[in-house]
Amino acid sequence: MRKYRKRLIREKAVIATYQKLLVDTSEEEIKEYLNSDKELCADRSDYDYCLLMITSIVNKIGKYQDEVAKHLKKNWSVDRLSKIELAILIVACYELLETDQSREIIINEAVELSKKYCDNDSYKFINGLLNKVVK
């Protein structure tokens, strides 16, 4: 099986999912976003895999939101999460449920993305919720 640059692809998927949640971007707008990244476009296989991943997530975004909602504390809803936290969780849920990637790597990458894009302690919440998803 071909090796992809998963870290780059995950980050692009999170940002595209965030855009979808925030302003309901179209598939064409997502392609424009991906086309603007020279590093991603340098390898057609990485680009195609990233687009497939994003399309798969967007087409079943409700399924992954429901998965996140199942593991929230009582009286919490996905509406209470920031859009970027939700995007990170959705992408991680997609990978955990639909791919054969290492669960530890998926969760670790989600934690790293939360440290980069979210509030200071969000990584703890994301780590805890994703650990519930895998159980």
Stockholm file with secondary structure:
# STOCKHOLM 1.0

chainA/1-135         MRKYRKRLIREKAVIATYQKLLVDTSEEEIKEYLNSDKELCADRSDYDYCLLMITSIVNKIGKYQDEVAKHLKKNWSVDRLSKIELAILIVACYELLETDQSREIIINEAVELSKKYCDNDSYKFINGLLNKVVK
#=GR chainA/1-135 SS CCCCCHHHHHHHHHHHHHHHHHHCCCHHHHHHHHHTCHHHHTSHHHHHHHHHHHHHHHHTHHHHHHHHHHTSCTTCCGGGSCHHHHHHHHHHHHHHHHCCSCHHHHHHHHHHHHHHHSCTTHHHHHHHHHHHHHC
#=GC SS_cons         CCCCCHHHHHHHHHHHHHHHHHHCCCHHHHHHHHHTCHHHHTSHHHHHHHHHHHHHHHHTHHHHHHHHHHTSCTTCCGGGSCHHHHHHHHHHHHHHHHCCSCHHHHHHHHHHHHHHHSCTTHHHHHHHHHHHHHC
//
